[in-house]
Amino acid sequence: MSFTEPTFLFGFLPIVLAAFWTARRLYSGSGAVIVLVAGSFAYCASFGLPFFLIAIIGALLNYFALQAILSHAPMMRKAGLISGLSFNLGSLALLKYSAVFTFFAEGAAVSLYLSSLVPITISFFSFQRSVFLLDAYRGGAEFDVLRPRMPGALLSTAAYLTFFPYLLIGPISYAKEILPQLKMESLGVRRKTDIEVGSTLIVIGLFKKLVLADTLGQNMVDPVFAALQTGQVSPIDALIAILAYYVQLYFDFSGYSDIAIGLARLFGVRLPINFNSPLRSTGIVDFYKRWHITLTRVIARFLYSPLSLSGTRFVMRRKLAKLAGRIISTWLPLLVNFTIIGLWHGPKWTFVAFGVIHGLWFIFETEIRLTARWKRYKKRTSENVRRWHGQLLTVIPLMLTFALFRSQDLQQYGQLIFALQGDWSAWVVRGEIRLVALKTLYLLPLAYGVALLLPNAYEFLRRYRPGLVTFPVSTLTPKLLRVAWRPNLLCGLLLVIMSLAVIFQLGSQTPFVYGGF
């Protein structure tokens, strides 16, 4: 049951919301939490028995691991952490990366069977639950309410681990961000602002996904990549596919995040913001402060930082030279960090290549910013000039690496890039650009205008704190366009127009692109 399905929007969601508010009025906050858990269980069940078992039984096993971690016995704490992480990461490796079995005899049949059992986006909740256990092991006041024999510990844990707005594709949230909100006595109180802000985010997210991302994919991206399977494509088709996928993937994933944050806000819960105008980034460092923010912070905290710290200690013990020290303490941890980010999306060489390229790019940019020449450049130029230079240098590499995500393999990606070297003289054929119809091209500049010029959903709703901020970054929206949402007639009309556009697209929806990761 996708967030874009009419069954969810006009059936499941209103029923769960009504039950949530009613339970709060009759049985206080604990009643509201019970409805949240029951609704999340029902949502999991809509994806079939394999997903339900992995999600729900996995949550129960994580609860038992948590209780062991929160005990005072050191051996129990370690056993709880190891067993919980083994289940989370082991099930992820077995179900999502079963393709490795094809290297062995009879492996193809095993891989096919395991792939059929893969729950949708198991990576997201596997990571969130693993982070949950690691945080509990390190200790934190937010876990006090979950300790053994505390009333409601199982219920609160279930609510956090199965909360349906972020269960499938994030945002990946920390316990310290969500648990205090689930324990508030005011949880379940119906607030006008929560309904207005949540509904606005949902409409914006649906518009991004159904009107922009799906239309771009169906008309400009999918036909070109389908043609690459059978033969060559024209250079203009290849260029349009690269340009279109760049914004399609952004609108698809950020649209989902908007919907998820909006759904949570309807229930009075604020989730962390996952996107902050990443296509306007001024460099790869800035990009990862704006794109899939919640994954970036998890990988940086639990992978890069420990590796970098260990490397630094190794360098200090061995008293290595400056260059060797940089390689071991910074460069290698960054390469591992980004390779894992690539592999997190799936067991494909295109994802590995994506991670390695971005890792090398990140290292190069970081080193450039440490040079004397960069410091002189900063003194000579204004912030606006540096921003424009950075955006111009960033956009093309990002477009080319995004295309790796859409390519089936490195060979297809090579075909796409090679197609750009074809004959540009015969790019129009009978009023069409070969595979992409001229009449649909208006959507491409429209999509880029929205992504590059208009305020994003959180900037638009900034007066009402729509979500939790992880990485504070400067706004890149032109001053004249930094409009802010208000509960007035003009904003209401805008939402009505967007809602009508969404309704017309409900029958032609496609799965979320990031749902495949």
Secondary structure, 3 states (H helix, E strand, C coil): CCCCCHHHHHHHHHHHHHHHHHHHHHHHHHHHHHHHHHHHHHHHHCCCHHHHHHHHHHHHHHHHHHHHHCCCCHHHHHHHHHHHHHHHHHHHHHHHCHHHHHHCCCHHHHHHHHHHHCCCCHHHHHHHHHHHHHHHHHCCHHHHHHCCCCCCHHHHHHHHHHCHHHHCCCCCCCHHHHHHHHCCCCCCCCCHHHHHHHHHHHHHHHHHHHHHHHHHHHHHHHHHHHHHHHCCCCHHHHHHHHHHHHHHHHHHHHHHHHHHHHHHHHCCCCCECCCCCHHHCCCHHHHCCCCCHHHHHHHHHHHHHHHHHHHHHHHHHHCCCHHHHHHHHHHHHHHHHHHHHHHHCCCCHHHHHHHHHHHHHHHHHHHHCCCHHHHHHHHHCCHHHHHHHHHHHHHHHHHHHHHHHHCCCHHHHHHHHHHCCCCCCCCCECCEECCEEHHHCCHHHHHHHHHHHCCCHHHHCHHHCCCECCCCCCCCCCHHHCCCCCCCHHHHHHHHHHHHHHHHHHHHCCCCHHHHC
